[in-house]
Amino acid sequence: MKVLVTGYTGQLGHDVVREGKLRGINMIGIGREDLDIANEVEVYQYVQKTNPDVIIHCAAYTAVDKAEDDKETCWNVNVLGTKYIAKAAKKVNTKLMYISTDYVFDGKGEEPFKEADKPDPVGYYGLTKYEGEKIVTDLLEEHFIVRISWVFGINGHNFIKTMLRLSKTRDELNVVGDQYGSPTYTFDLARLLVDMIQTEKYGVYHASNEGFCTWAEFASEIFQQANKDVTVNSISTEEYPTRAVRPKNSRLSKQKLIDNGFEPLPKWQDALQHYLNELAQEVN
Ligand SMILES: NC(=O)c1ccc[n+]([C@@H]2O[C@H](COP(=O)([O-])OP(=O)(O)OC[C@H]3O[C@@H](n4cnc5c(N)ncnc54)[C@H](OP(=O)(O)O)[C@@H]3O)[C@@H](O)[C@H]2O)c1
């Protein structure tokens, strides 16, 4: 099996390629320097040349706040880029897995969003990711759409790295405590995605580590596990204004994973412990 992975230079793509290689799969990981997905001709030529059995499309414009002011670039990458990838996949008859986000939902209520719930994004990034979902659904029958949330992995920037950096200079931090969701460790997710592409169980899935928390609870657990003496003050979303509106409820139901026989990811606290060990090994 040959698998083309976009977003290789990011958090998720990096771990997906690593996981596939460990299983002896021919993984081709590409970043923007290898292929600009917003260039239709190049996308088609590249996909035709490599002729993969599966494309795992992890690449995206992920700067949620910046997207509100740089809409054109965000659209070109997340909507047009996904369209070109999907069209190329169709032409060469390739399975496509599209990685999406909890930000496609409006964040209302307190119940976990189900896979079949109707998206209604509140920010521009979420809107473009939802447009990408619609394109994939319209163009291809053999597709997976996997919505994930609050991603952390070894290769890139994320909330945990920011908290650890801040702990070097601060002994007290204000962190938002009224947005609920689940962290997703790319090491754990990569295993699931590589399992999934080897099946024909197509459709929309939600995937994240087990359990829910707020960003403030996440931060407290990071400091506790990393033995950092930092006090976390839980504040409201209104007290921490950001350029993009974020959904308050990012809880995702993962019932469909279970219904289809896929193994749920570990609890987020266990994933965090594993990740801190991974970070420590990288430093040593
Ligand atoms: N991060 C999160 O918290 C989060 C939450 C929910 C869903 N997601 C989704 O999960 C997926 C993976 O996220 P991530 O955190 O791994 O992303 P990331 O670390 O920000 O990496 C983004 C990747 O996209 C590539 N890329 C950007 N523009 C490109 C272009 N024009 N052509 C080709 N490649 C381009 C980047 O390449 P360069 O490095 O070369 O620029 C990089 O490899 C994305 O689809 C994202 O929407 C992320």
The ligand as an SDF file (V2000), in Angstrom:
LIG
                    3D

 48 52  0  0  0  0  0  0  0  0999 V2000
   -4.0500   22.0610   15.5710 N   0  0  0  0  0  0  0  0  0  0  0  0
   -5.2580   21.8340   16.1060 C   0  0  0  0  0  0  0  0  0  0  0  0
   -5.5180   22.1020   17.2880 O   0  0  0  0  0  0  0  0  0  0  0  0
   -6.3460   21.2150   15.2420 C   0  0  0  0  0  0  0  0  0  0  0  0
   -7.6260   21.0230   15.8110 C   0  0  0  0  0  0  0  0  0  0  0  0
   -8.6170   20.4130   15.0320 C   0  0  0  0  0  0  0  0  0  0  0  0
   -8.3320   20.0290   13.7400 C   0  0  0  0  0  0  0  0  0  0  0  0
   -7.1000   20.2420   13.2020 N   0  0  0  0  0  0  0  0  0  0  0  0
   -6.8440   19.8230   11.8230 C   0  0  0  0  0  0  0  0  0  0  0  0
   -5.8880   18.7860   11.8820 O   0  0  0  0  0  0  0  0  0  0  0  0
   -5.0430   18.8230   10.7360 C   0  0  0  0  0  0  0  0  0  0  0  0
   -3.5940   18.7700   11.1690 C   0  0  0  0  0  0  0  0  0  0  0  0
   -3.3370   19.8920   12.0260 O   0  0  0  0  0  0  0  0  0  0  0  0
   -1.8650   20.1730   12.5880 P   0  0  0  0  0  0  0  0  0  0  0  0
   -2.0180   20.7610   13.9430 O   0  0  0  0  0  0  0  0  0  0  0  0
   -0.9990   18.9880   12.3630 O   0  0  0  0  0  0  0  0  0  0  0  0
   -1.4200   21.3380   11.5820 O   0  0  0  0  0  0  0  0  0  0  0  0
   -0.0580   22.1620   11.5720 P   0  0  0  0  0  0  0  0  0  0  0  0
    0.9010   21.6080   12.5610 O   0  0  0  0  0  0  0  0  0  0  0  0
   -0.4200   23.6150   11.6460 O   0  0  0  0  0  0  0  0  0  0  0  0
    0.5210   21.8560   10.1120 O   0  0  0  0  0  0  0  0  0  0  0  0
   -0.1280   22.3420    8.9620 C   0  0  0  0  0  0  0  0  0  0  0  0
    0.4770   21.6380    7.7750 C   0  0  0  0  0  0  0  0  0  0  0  0
   -0.1890   22.1180    6.5900 O   0  0  0  0  0  0  0  0  0  0  0  0
    0.8010   22.4480    5.6420 C   0  0  0  0  0  0  0  0  0  0  0  0
    0.3450   23.4780    4.7250 N   0  0  0  0  0  0  0  0  0  0  0  0
   -0.1510   24.7080    5.0070 C   0  0  0  0  0  0  0  0  0  0  0  0
   -0.4120   25.3830    3.8600 N   0  0  0  0  0  0  0  0  0  0  0  0
   -0.0600   24.5560    2.8300 C   0  0  0  0  0  0  0  0  0  0  0  0
   -0.0830   24.6710    1.4170 C   0  0  0  0  0  0  0  0  0  0  0  0
   -0.5090   25.7850    0.8020 N   0  0  0  0  0  0  0  0  0  0  0  0
    0.3490   23.6150    0.6730 N   0  0  0  0  0  0  0  0  0  0  0  0
    0.7880   22.4810    1.2780 C   0  0  0  0  0  0  0  0  0  0  0  0
    0.8370   22.3110    2.6100 N   0  0  0  0  0  0  0  0  0  0  0  0
    0.4090   23.3380    3.3820 C   0  0  0  0  0  0  0  0  0  0  0  0
    1.9700   22.9430    6.4650 C   0  0  0  0  0  0  0  0  0  0  0  0
    3.1360   22.9190    5.6590 O   0  0  0  0  0  0  0  0  0  0  0  0
    4.3950   23.9170    5.9910 P   0  0  0  0  0  0  0  0  0  0  0  0
    4.8710   23.5190    7.3620 O   0  0  0  0  0  0  0  0  0  0  0  0
    5.3740   23.5690    4.9480 O   0  0  0  0  0  0  0  0  0  0  0  0
    3.8320   25.2890    5.9540 O   0  0  0  0  0  0  0  0  0  0  0  0
    1.9640   21.9000    7.5860 C   0  0  0  0  0  0  0  0  0  0  0  0
    2.5990   20.7310    7.1720 O   0  0  0  0  0  0  0  0  0  0  0  0
   -5.4720   20.0490    9.9440 C   0  0  0  0  0  0  0  0  0  0  0  0
   -6.3190   19.6430    8.9150 O   0  0  0  0  0  0  0  0  0  0  0  0
   -6.2430   20.8850   10.9390 C   0  0  0  0  0  0  0  0  0  0  0  0
   -7.2400   21.6690   10.3110 O   0  0  0  0  0  0  0  0  0  0  0  0
   -6.0960   20.8170   13.9380 C   0  0  0  0  0  0  0  0  0  0  0  0
  1  2  1  0
  2  3  2  0
  2  4  1  0
  4  5  1  0
  4 48  2  0
  5  6  2  0
  6  7  1  0
  7  8  2  0
  8  9  1  0
  8 48  1  0
  9 10  1  0
  9 46  1  0
 10 11  1  0
 11 12  1  0
 11 44  1  0
 12 13  1  0
 13 14  1  0
 14 15  2  0
 14 16  1  0
 14 17  1  0
 17 18  1  0
 18 19  2  0
 18 20  1  0
 18 21  1  0
 21 22  1  0
 22 23  1  0
 23 24  1  0
 23 42  1  0
 24 25  1  0
 25 26  1  0
 25 36  1  0
 26 27  1  0
 26 35  1  0
 27 28  2  0
 28 29  1  0
 29 30  1  0
 29 35  2  0
 30 31  1  0
 30 32  2  0
 32 33  1  0
 33 34  2  0
 34 35  1  0
 36 37  1  0
 36 42  1  0
 37 38  1  0
 38 39  2  0
 38 40  1  0
 38 41  1  0
 42 43  1  0
 44 45  1  0
 44 46  1  0
 46 47  1  0
M  CHG  2   8   1  16  -1
M  END
$$$$
